[in-house]
C-alpha cells in the first residue's frame, strides 16, 4: 500500500461521473480542498484537508465498495503528498450548461458569517420542499447541493435567489443547476441532511469548519443588488421589507 497522503487517487471514473459526484463520495470524511479530473485516463485526484480525513475515507472504503452512478470506482492513496495545480473550475464547467433539474449547486461568495445546513434550509425552503442538502468546502469556496422534491421548485428558487445575499451585504449566492439526479446523504449533521430520513446517524468525529466567523445572530437578510431586502427570522415566516 502507498504511503498515507492527503491526496486520494480514484480510478474507473467514467465520463458520466461529475466532480460533484466525487465530492459527495468524500464529503462524510472531511473537507475536499482540491480536485483534479483526469478525463483522458478515467481517473481523479482529490486532496483532503488533512491526512486523518483521507485515512478515514480509505479505511471505510476498504470494507465498502464505492459506487458512483452505478459504476464501481477504486480508491487508494496517491503518490502525491500535495496537489499544486488548482483546477477547481472543472466542477463548475461540468455543471454550467446543465438543463434545469431539481438539484441546485450554490457557491457562497464573500462569506463573512458561517453557513450551515440549517441556514441553507431556512433560505431555500421558502420555494418548496427541500429533500436533501450536502455542503462541502473547495478551493473555490463554500458550496452546497440542494435537492428539491420537484424541478419546478428548484427553478423557482433559482430565479428568486441567484445573486442574492444570505446576510445583508455578504454571503452572496451564485446558483446553477447540477447535473446530478439524486443526492446521497450518509449522515444528518451540520454539513449534510436528509430531511426525508431523520433517522440517519450523525458523524461520530466532529470536524471543525468555518472557524473565525462572527456570530450573525438569528436574523438572515437577503439583498439583491439595487433591489428589495428580504429578512428571514429563524422563528418566523418570510417577511418582505421594502
Secondary structure, DSSP 4 states (H G I P E B T S, - for coil): -PPP-SEEEEE---TT--HHHHHHHHHTTS-EEEEEEEGGGTEEEEEESSHHHHHHHHHHHTTS--EETTEE-EEEE-S-S------THHHHHHHHTPPP-SEEEEEEES--B---HHHHHHHHGGGS-EEEEEEEEETTEEEEEEEESSHHHHHHHHHHHTT-EEETTEEEEEEEE---S-------SSSEEETT-TTPPPPSS----STTPBP-TTEEEEE-TTS-EEEEETTS--EEE-
